[in-house]
Amino acid sequence: ALVEGANVVVQQEVCAAECGAGKIGDGACDPACLSRGCLWDGGDCDSRFLSAGTSSPPCSRHDCAVFSNTSTNACLGACFTAGCAWGGDKCRAARAAVRTCPFFDAAAHHSMTPSTPHPNLPGLGADYTPRTAARLEAARLFLAQAQGRPDVAFAEYPGCGSAPLLLDGNRATQYGAGVFYGGGVACARLADTCLIDFPTTKSLLATRFQENSAGVAGGAMHVSCSDRPRCNSGAMARRVRMPLEAGGVTAGLGVQMIGNSAEQYGPGVSSFPVDIQWTDLDDLDTITFAPGLGKVRVAVKLFDNNGYMVRGPPYVIRFRTCKASRTSCEESWAGGEGGGGLSAPVIKSIDAATGVASVEVEPTRCLVGSDQVEIRAFLTDAATAAVGSQASIGDSAVTVSRAVRCSCLAGQTRIESPSRGSWWCVQCLADEYVIDPNNAAHACHACPSGATCTGGGFAVTLQGSVFEADDVSGLYALTSCPAGYQVLLTTVAVEQECRICDPGSYCVGGASPAAKCPAGSHSQAGAAEAGRCEKAAFVALSMALPMTQAEFEKPATLEQFKRSVSDAAEVDVSAVLIAGYVEETSRRGGGGGGGRGASR
């Protein structure tokens, strides 16, 4: 549809009456049809020009009577050859028409042999200069580019082609300053052809778009058809020989474009978005996320039918998390969170500056029996959905999807819901561990005394101690200690540790229990072998101390007591062993109480 008030000029080319119906393109050269309006006889005379100096047949005076005044005044096709001087006076009008287009002279000149000093050309005869020959060679090269069709070569050679439709200096606030295709009828038309339809001409062979500008896209033309229209720059280049644009200016053949522009994309021809592609913000081939905890950062770009990146409104992208390898996303979110949905849909607009729509998708669920979901992006019209809305809206066929891996990470545990058929991850506490984050039977467990747990990891605090993982229970069990330590036997997992061997005993390590030193011998704490049990003389002391047992067991108190004994006995403090003590209570006088500790 052409915008009302547009700057449009329609120029009709006229075909002479002598060129009767059915003569154009019938295979026979009709000089009366050699004009722009008659499409240069549809190329029926081209072979005459291409073989003028090689296989041109000799002129028959009987048939043409070029030098006879008794012949008919009509320009006969058989006489319009190089050998018959292109029909002489009888074909003066045809040669005058041909003279407006140098292509025919160029083709004939190129076919002449080098030994021909003055080739007879259809428009110029034998009167031309070397400079003219250079121009003819340039015209011949252009004709080759036009694939032998001078009727579509108006851009560089106006005398050869015609431009019946001129759209110059138009301005559109949004799309398609020159021509805008939209709606069912127009889009149906473009499904079969790229020729521009106009009421006065069945199919325009040549159109010029010049200095048209659009606020969004399609300075010359915009095709707003959502079902991937065939009429794009490539198709027009094939059908009406429009070269792809270079720097906003097209060297025209069938369609000429000069100085058209658009503020966002598609200075010449633009279209409805037909392709959507992931950007390189994230390598989605290797990304792993934790459902319920992690996020997947994705971004896409839109492209139109000509490969231009689409920017800005009214197009927005709907991102969804879907079941892998499903043709539809609806079942993935049916029922919402309570129905086992994988994530809520998110809608983001296309950035007008970068052409990118990016979002952090937060899949809340993955399916039991699967470690993948699909992140899909759908083209959505902003007129049907507000940005950020999670309402159910229709998704177009312009979509792209990518599978991503879902997995619980270190320090997380997997929770499965058989009723929903889905699973998700839960973060463990800072002082907890989990053996296999993706084994639903392995829960978060408190860190045992003999280990440290940070970020879900597990490390022993005593070098040489061994904790073995139980794949069934998901617990670590202390199984071995280094020499000089013994396994603390306990049914409470959190209390497991390697405890230093008691004085008077020795511990060989592993899972072996502590062994008592032989009678008459004694060892210091942490003895690793029987050889550390030394002969000893025991002296029993009994004394009363004015303190409670708790006060006596303080490390500073014990150390002070041992030094006092060693000083009194004149022995080294290491020879003093407190074998045991008991706490007794006594009453004095009228019932006053006091604590007394007895040691030996």
Secondary structure, 3 states (H helix, E strand, C coil): CCCCCCCEEECCCCCCCCCCCCCCCCCCCCHHHCCCCCHHHHHCCHHHHHCCCCCCCCCCHHHHCCCCCCCCCCCCHHHCCCCCHHHHHHHHHHHHHHHCCHHHHHHHHHHCCCCCCCCCECCCECCCCHHHHHHHHHHHHHHHHCCCCHHHCCCCCCCCCCCCEEEECCEECCECCCEEEECHHHHHHHCCCCCCCECCECCCCCEEEECCEECCECCCEEEECCCCCCCCHHHHHHHCCCCCCECCEECCCCEEEECCEECCECCCEEECCCEEEECCCCCCCCCEECCCCCCEEEEEEEECCCCCEECCCCEEEEEEEEECCCCCCHHHHCCCHHHCCCCCCEEEECCCCCCEEEEEECCCCEECCCCEEEEEEEEEEHHHCCCCCCCCCCCCCCEEEEEEEECCCCCEEEEEECCCCEEEEEECCCCEECCCCCCCCCCCEECCCCEECCCECCEECCCCCEEEEECCCCEEEEEEECCCEEECCCCCHHHCCEEECCCCEECCCECCCCEECCCCEECCCCCCCHHHCEECCCCCCCEEECCCHHHHCCHHHHHHHHHHHHHHHCCCHHHCCCCCEEEEEEEECCCEEEEEEEEC
